[in-house]
Amino acid sequence: MPKPKPVLYSTSACHLCELAEGLLEAARAAAPALGWEVVDISDDDALFARYGERIPVLRFPSGEELGWPFTADELHRALRREGLA
């Protein structure tokens, strides 16, 4: 059974979301099995209400959320806590 993936809440026109995804791509260089799902919050009223002013937000399978701004080090620590790196 595959491991649950983190979810990156985003929108299509979000420059900060692109930066966050870039940090995830860089983290994947050290952890090739790392995967994530990108969810566009503009498609869902409830998600937009919850994350609209906070994106990008990375939500882990445990329920922990890492909100922007976050650094590569903060991302790495969160991935390690989740057993993903």
N, CA, C and O atoms as a GROMACS GRO file, in nm:
protein
  340
    1MET      N    1   0.085  -0.119   0.000
    1MET     CA    2   0.000   0.000   0.000
    1MET      C    3   0.089   0.125   0.000
    1MET      O    4   0.179   0.136   0.084
    2PRO      N    5   0.066   0.218  -0.094
    2PRO     CA    6   0.148   0.339  -0.099
    2PRO      C    7   0.124   0.428   0.023
    2PRO      O    8   0.016   0.432   0.081
    3LYS      N    9   0.232   0.498   0.059
    3LYS     CA   10   0.222   0.593   0.170
    3LYS      C   11   0.135   0.711   0.130
    3LYS      O   12   0.140   0.756   0.015
    4PRO      N   13   0.056   0.762   0.222
    4PRO     CA   14  -0.019   0.886   0.192
    4PRO      C   15   0.078   1.000   0.162
    4PRO      O   16   0.187   1.007   0.219
    5LYS      N   17   0.037   1.087   0.074
    5LYS     CA   18   0.122   1.199   0.032
    5LYS      C   19   0.078   1.328   0.099
    5LYS      O   20  -0.040   1.346   0.132
    6PRO      N   21   0.173   1.418   0.120
    6PRO     CA   22   0.134   1.552   0.163
    6PRO      C   23   0.054   1.620   0.052
    6PRO      O   24   0.062   1.583  -0.065
    7VAL      N   25  -0.023   1.720   0.092
    7VAL     CA   26  -0.103   1.798  -0.003
    7VAL      C   27  -0.055   1.943   0.004
    7VAL      O   28  -0.048   2.002   0.111
    8LEU      N   29  -0.023   1.998  -0.113
    8LEU     CA   30   0.013   2.138  -0.123
    8LEU      C   31  -0.109   2.213  -0.172
    8LEU      O   32  -0.150   2.198  -0.287
    9TYR      N   33  -0.168   2.295  -0.083
    9TYR     CA   34  -0.282   2.377  -0.121
    9TYR      C   35  -0.229   2.501  -0.191
    9TYR      O   36  -0.137   2.566  -0.143
   10SER      N   37  -0.288   2.531  -0.306
   10SER     CA   38  -0.231   2.629  -0.397
   10SER      C   39  -0.342   2.690  -0.483
   10SER      O   40  -0.459   2.654  -0.471
   11THR      N   41  -0.302   2.782  -0.569
   11THR     CA   42  -0.386   2.827  -0.681
   11THR      C   43  -0.296   2.841  -0.802
   11THR      O   44  -0.174   2.844  -0.790
   12SER      N   45  -0.355   2.850  -0.918
   12SER     CA   46  -0.277   2.853  -1.042
   12SER      C   47  -0.196   2.981  -1.059
   12SER      O   48  -0.095   2.980  -1.129
   13ALA      N   49  -0.237   3.089  -0.999
   13ALA     CA   50  -0.169   3.217  -1.018
   13ALA      C   51  -0.093   3.260  -0.894
   13ALA      O   52  -0.085   3.379  -0.864
   14CYS      N   53  -0.036   3.165  -0.822
   14CYS     CA   54   0.028   3.194  -0.694
   14CYS      C   55   0.180   3.176  -0.705
   14CYS      O   56   0.230   3.064  -0.707
   15HIS      N   57   0.251   3.288  -0.711
   15HIS     CA   58   0.396   3.284  -0.721
   15HIS      C   59   0.459   3.217  -0.598
   15HIS      O   60   0.555   3.141  -0.611
   16LEU      N   61   0.405   3.244  -0.480
   16LEU     CA   62   0.459   3.183  -0.359
   16LEU      C   63   0.440   3.032  -0.360
   16LEU      O   64   0.522   2.958  -0.307
   17CYS      N   65   0.331   2.988  -0.420
   17CYS     CA   66   0.305   2.844  -0.432
   17CYS      C   67   0.411   2.779  -0.521
   17CYS      O   68   0.455   2.667  -0.495
   18GLU      N   69   0.450   2.849  -0.626
   18GLU     CA   70   0.556   2.799  -0.713
   18GLU      C   71   0.687   2.786  -0.635
   18GLU      O   72   0.762   2.691  -0.654
   19LEU      N   73   0.714   2.883  -0.548
   19LEU     CA   74   0.835   2.876  -0.466
   19LEU      C   75   0.830   2.758  -0.371
   19LEU      O   76   0.930   2.687  -0.352
   20ALA      N   77   0.714   2.736  -0.311
   20ALA     CA   78   0.698   2.622  -0.219
   20ALA      C   79   0.718   2.490  -0.294
   20ALA      O   80   0.782   2.399  -0.243
   21GLU      N   81   0.661   2.481  -0.415
   21GLU     CA   82   0.678   2.358  -0.492
   21GLU      C   83   0.824   2.339  -0.532
   21GLU      O   84   0.872   2.226  -0.542
   22GLY      N   85   0.894   2.449  -0.556
   22GLY     CA   86   1.038   2.440  -0.584
   22GLY      C   87   1.114   2.382  -0.467
   22GLY      O   88   1.208   2.304  -0.487
   23LEU      N   89   1.076   2.420  -0.344
   23LEU     CA   90   1.140   2.362  -0.226
   23LEU      C   91   1.111   2.213  -0.216
   23LEU      O   92   1.197   2.134  -0.177
   24LEU      N   93   0.989   2.173  -0.250
   24LEU     CA   94   0.955   2.030  -0.251
   24LEU      C   95   1.037   1.955  -0.355
   24LEU      O   96   1.086   1.845  -0.329
   25GLU      N   97   1.052   2.014  -0.473
   25GLU     CA   98   1.133   1.951  -0.578
   25GLU      C   99   1.277   1.933  -0.530
   25GLU      O  100   1.337   1.828  -0.553
   26ALA      N  101   1.331   2.034  -0.465
   26ALA     CA  102   1.467   2.024  -0.413
   26ALA      C  103   1.477   1.916  -0.305
   26ALA      O  104   1.577   1.844  -0.298
   27ALA      N  105   1.375   1.906  -0.221
   27ALA     CA  106   1.375   1.804  -0.116
   27ALA      C  107   1.368   1.665  -0.178
   27ALA      O  108   1.423   1.570  -0.122
   28ARG      N  109   1.303   1.653  -0.291
   28ARG     CA  110   1.293   1.523  -0.357
   28ARG      C  111   1.430   1.475  -0.406
   28ARG      O  112   1.451   1.355  -0.421
   29ALA      N  113   1.522   1.567  -0.429
   29ALA     CA  114   1.657   1.527  -0.470
   29ALA      C  115   1.722   1.441  -0.362
   29ALA      O  116   1.799   1.350  -0.392
   30ALA      N  117   1.691   1.471  -0.234
   30ALA     CA  118   1.746   1.394  -0.123
   30ALA      C  119   1.658   1.276  -0.085
   30ALA      O  120   1.704   1.183  -0.019
   31ALA      N  121   1.533   1.280  -0.124
   31ALA     CA  122   1.437   1.174  -0.090
   31ALA      C  123   1.356   1.142  -0.216
   31ALA      O  124   1.242   1.189  -0.229
   32PRO      N  125   1.412   1.064  -0.309
   32PRO     CA  126   1.348   1.042  -0.439
   32PRO      C  127   1.206   0.986  -0.434
   32PRO      O  128   1.130   1.004  -0.528
   33ALA      N  129   1.170   0.919  -0.326
   33ALA     CA  130   1.035   0.864  -0.316
   33ALA      C  131   0.931   0.968  -0.274
   33ALA      O  132   0.812   0.940  -0.272
   34LEU      N  133   0.978   1.088  -0.240
   34LEU     CA  134   0.887   1.193  -0.195
   34LEU      C  135   0.790   1.230  -0.307
   34LEU      O  136   0.831   1.258  -0.420
   35GLY      N  137   0.664   1.230  -0.273
   35GLY     CA  138   0.561   1.275  -0.366
   35GLY      C  139   0.464   1.365  -0.292
   35GLY      O  140   0.463   1.368  -0.169
   36TRP      N  141   0.385   1.438  -0.364
   36TRP     CA  142   0.284   1.525  -0.305
   36TRP      C  143   0.176   1.548  -0.408
   36TRP      O  144   0.194   1.526  -0.528
   37GLU      N  145   0.065   1.592  -0.359
   37GLU     CA  146  -0.049   1.626  -0.444
   37GLU      C  147  -0.070   1.776  -0.436
   37GLU      O  148  -0.065   1.833  -0.326
   38VAL      N  149  -0.093   1.840  -0.548
   38VAL     CA  150  -0.125   1.983  -0.551
   38VAL      C  151  -0.275   1.996  -0.566
   38VAL      O  152  -0.334   1.939  -0.658
   39VAL      N  153  -0.337   2.070  -0.476
   39VAL     CA  154  -0.482   2.093  -0.480
   39VAL      C  155  -0.506   2.242  -0.498
   39VAL      O  156  -0.461   2.323  -0.417
   40ASP      N  157  -0.576   2.276  -0.604
   40ASP     CA  158  -0.611   2.414  -0.633
   40ASP      C  159  -0.734   2.450  -0.550
   40ASP      O  160  -0.844   2.399  -0.573
   41ILE      N  161  -0.716   2.538  -0.454
   41ILE     CA  162  -0.825   2.572  -0.362
   41ILE      C  163  -0.935   2.653  -0.428
   41ILE      O  164  -1.045   2.663  -0.374
   42SER      N  165  -0.906   2.711  -0.544
   42SER     CA  166  -1.010   2.792  -0.610
   42SER      C  167  -1.125   2.706  -0.662
   42SER      O  168  -1.230   2.759  -0.700
   43ASP      N  169  -1.105   2.574  -0.665
   43ASP     CA  170  -1.210   2.483  -0.711
   43ASP      C  171  -1.305   2.439  -0.599
   43ASP      O  172  -1.400   2.366  -0.624
   44ASP      N  173  -1.278   2.484  -0.477
   44ASP     CA  174  -1.355   2.433  -0.362
   44ASP      C  175  -1.380   2.546  -0.263
   44ASP      O  176  -1.285   2.600  -0.205
   45ASP      N  177  -1.504   2.583  -0.243
   45ASP     CA  178  -1.537   2.696  -0.156
   45ASP      C  179  -1.487   2.677  -0.013
   45ASP      O  180  -1.438   2.771   0.049
   46ALA      N  181  -1.499   2.556   0.040
   46ALA     CA  182  -1.455   2.530   0.178
   46ALA      C  183  -1.303   2.543   0.191
   46ALA      O  184  -1.254   2.601   0.287
   47LEU      N  185  -1.230   2.489   0.093
   47LEU     CA  186  -1.084   2.502   0.097
   47LEU      C  187  -1.042   2.647   0.079
   47LEU      O  188  -0.949   2.694   0.144
   48PHE      N  189  -1.113   2.718  -0.009
   48PHE     CA  190  -1.080   2.859  -0.030
   48PHE      C  191  -1.103   2.940   0.098
   48PHE      O  192  -1.023   3.027   0.133
   49ALA      N  193  -1.211   2.910   0.167
   49ALA     CA  194  -1.239   2.980   0.293
   49ALA      C  195  -1.132   2.949   0.397
   49ALA      O  196  -1.092   3.037   0.475
   50ARG      N  197  -1.085   2.827   0.399
   50ARG     CA  198  -0.986   2.785   0.499
   50ARG      C  199  -0.844   2.833   0.468
   50ARG      O  200  -0.772   2.875   0.558
   51TYR      N  201  -0.804   2.826   0.340
   51TYR     CA  202  -0.665   2.852   0.303
   51TYR      C  203  -0.643   2.975   0.216
   51TYR      O  204  -0.529   3.008   0.186
   52GLY      N  205  -0.749   3.043   0.174
   52GLY     CA  206  -0.739   3.151   0.077
   52GLY      C  207  -0.633   3.255   0.105
   52GLY      O  208  -0.564   3.300   0.013
   53GLU      N  209  -0.618   3.294   0.230
   53GLU     CA  210  -0.519   3.397   0.264
   53GLU      C  211  -0.391   3.338   0.320
   53GLU      O  212  -0.301   3.412   0.359
   54ARG      N  213  -0.382   3.205   0.323
   54ARG     CA  214  -0.265   3.140   0.385
   54ARG      C  215  -0.177   3.066   0.286
   54ARG      O  216  -0.066   3.025   0.321
   55ILE      N  217  -0.223   3.047   0.162
   55ILE     CA  218  -0.148   2.963   0.070
   55ILE      C  219  -0.012   3.024   0.037
   55ILE      O  220   0.005   3.146   0.037
   56PRO      N  221   0.082   2.939   0.009
   56PRO     CA  222   0.076   2.795   0.004
   56PRO      C  223   0.080   2.732   0.144
   56PRO      O  224   0.146   2.784   0.235
   57VAL      N  225   0.010   2.623   0.158
   57VAL     CA  226   0.009   2.545   0.283
   57VAL      C  227   0.033   2.399   0.244
   57VAL      O  228  -0.034   2.345   0.156
   58LEU      N  229   0.129   2.337   0.312
   58LEU     CA  230   0.157   2.196   0.292
   58LEU      C  231   0.097   2.120   0.410
   58LEU      O  232   0.136   2.141   0.524
   59ARG      N  233   0.002   2.032   0.380
   59ARG     CA  234  -0.065   1.954   0.484
   59ARG      C  235  -0.017   1.810   0.475
   59ARG      O  236  -0.025   1.746   0.370
   60PHE      N  237   0.033   1.760   0.586
   60PHE     CA  238   0.088   1.626   0.592
   60PHE      C  239  -0.021   1.526   0.629
   60PHE      O  240  -0.124   1.564   0.685
   61PRO      N  241   0.001   1.397   0.600
   61PRO     CA  242  -0.099   1.295   0.634
   61PRO      C  243  -0.136   1.293   0.783
   61PRO      O  244  -0.246   1.252   0.818
   62SER      N  245  -0.045   1.337   0.869
   62SER     CA  246  -0.073   1.341   1.013
   62SER      C  247  -0.169   1.453   1.050
   62SER      O  248  -0.222   1.456   1.161
   63GLY      N  249  -0.191   1.547   0.957
   63GLY     CA  250  -0.273   1.664   0.986
   63GLY      C  251  -0.191   1.788   1.015
   63GLY      O  252  -0.244   1.899   1.017
   64GLU      N  253  -0.060   1.771   1.037
   64GLU     CA  254   0.028   1.887   1.058
   64GLU      C  255   0.028   1.972   0.931
   64GLU      O  256   0.025   1.919   0.820
   65GLU      N  257   0.030   2.103   0.949
   65GLU     CA  258   0.036   2.195   0.837
   65GLU      C  259   0.159   2.284   0.848
   65GLU      O  260   0.194   2.332   0.955
   66LEU      N  261   0.221   2.302   0.735
   66LEU     CA  262   0.336   2.391   0.725
   66LEU      C  263   0.295   2.505   0.634
   66LEU      O  264   0.281   2.488   0.513
   67GLY      N  265   0.276   2.623   0.693
   67GLY     CA  266   0.230   2.738   0.617
   67GLY      C  267   0.346   2.825   0.572
   67GLY      O  268   0.452   2.829   0.634
   68TRP      N  269   0.323   2.894   0.463
   68TRP     CA  270   0.424   2.985   0.408
   68TRP      C  271   0.434   3.109   0.495
   68TRP      O  272   0.331   3.157   0.543
   69PRO      N  273   0.551   3.162   0.518
   69PRO     CA  274   0.676   3.119   0.458
   69PRO      C  275   0.741   3.005   0.537
   69PRO      O  276   0.736   3.002   0.660
   70PHE      N  277   0.802   2.912   0.464
   70PHE     CA  278   0.884   2.811   0.528
   70PHE      C  279   1.012   2.794   0.449
   70PHE      O  280   1.016   2.815   0.328
   71THR      N  281   1.115   2.757   0.520
   71THR     CA  282   1.246   2.742   0.459
   71THR      C  283   1.269   2.596   0.421
   71THR      O  284   1.192   2.508   0.459
   72ALA      N  285   1.375   2.572   0.346
   72ALA     CA  286   1.413   2.435   0.311
   72ALA      C  287   1.440   2.354   0.438
   72ALA      O  288   1.404   2.237   0.445
   73ASP      N  289   1.504   2.416   0.537
   73ASP     CA  290   1.532   2.346   0.662
   73ASP      C  291   1.404   2.310   0.737
   73ASP      O  292   1.391   2.200   0.789
   74GLU      N  293   1.310   2.403   0.742
   74GLU     CA  294   1.182   2.375   0.809
   74GLU      C  295   1.106   2.264   0.735
   74GLU      O  296   1.045   2.177   0.798
   75LEU      N  297   1.111   2.267   0.604
   75LEU     CA  298   1.047   2.162   0.526
   75LEU      C  299   1.112   2.027   0.553
   75LEU      O  300   1.044   1.928   0.575
   76HIS      N  301   1.244   2.025   0.552
   76HIS     CA  302   1.316   1.900   0.578
   76HIS      C  303   1.283   1.842   0.715
   76HIS      O  304   1.261   1.722   0.729
   77ARG      N  305   1.280   1.929   0.817
   77ARG     CA  306   1.245   1.882   0.953
   77ARG      C  307   1.104   1.824   0.955
   77ARG      O  308   1.081   1.720   1.017
   78ALA      N  309   1.010   1.890   0.889
   78ALA     CA  310   0.872   1.841   0.886
   78ALA      C  311   0.864   1.708   0.811
   78ALA      O  312   0.794   1.616   0.854
   79LEU      N  313   0.936   1.696   0.701
   79LEU     CA  314   0.938   1.571   0.626
   79LEU      C  315   0.996   1.457   0.709
   79LEU      O  316   0.947   1.344   0.704
   80ARG      N  317   1.098   1.487   0.785
   80ARG     CA  318   1.158   1.384   0.872
   80ARG      C  319   1.061   1.342   0.982
   80ARG      O  320   1.047   1.224   1.011
   81ARG      N  321   0.992   1.440   1.042
   81ARG     CA  322   0.892   1.407   1.147
   81ARG      C  323   0.784   1.315   1.091
   81ARG      O  324   0.733   1.228   1.161
   82GLU      N  325   0.752   1.335   0.965
   82GLU     CA  326   0.647   1.256   0.900
   82GLU      C  327   0.699   1.124   0.844
   82GLU      O  328   0.622   1.042   0.795
   83GLY      N  329   0.830   1.104   0.853
   83GLY     CA  330   0.889   0.981   0.798
   83GLY      C  331   0.895   0.980   0.646
   83GLY      O  332   0.896   0.874   0.584
   84LEU      N  333   0.899   1.099   0.587
   84LEU     CA  334   0.899   1.112   0.441
   84LEU      C  335   1.036   1.146   0.385
   84LEU      O  336   1.053   1.151   0.263
   85ALA      N  337   1.133   1.171   0.472
   85ALA     CA  338   1.268   1.205   0.424
   85ALA      C  339   1.371   1.138   0.512
   85ALA      O  340   1.491   1.154   0.489
   0.00000   0.00000   0.00000
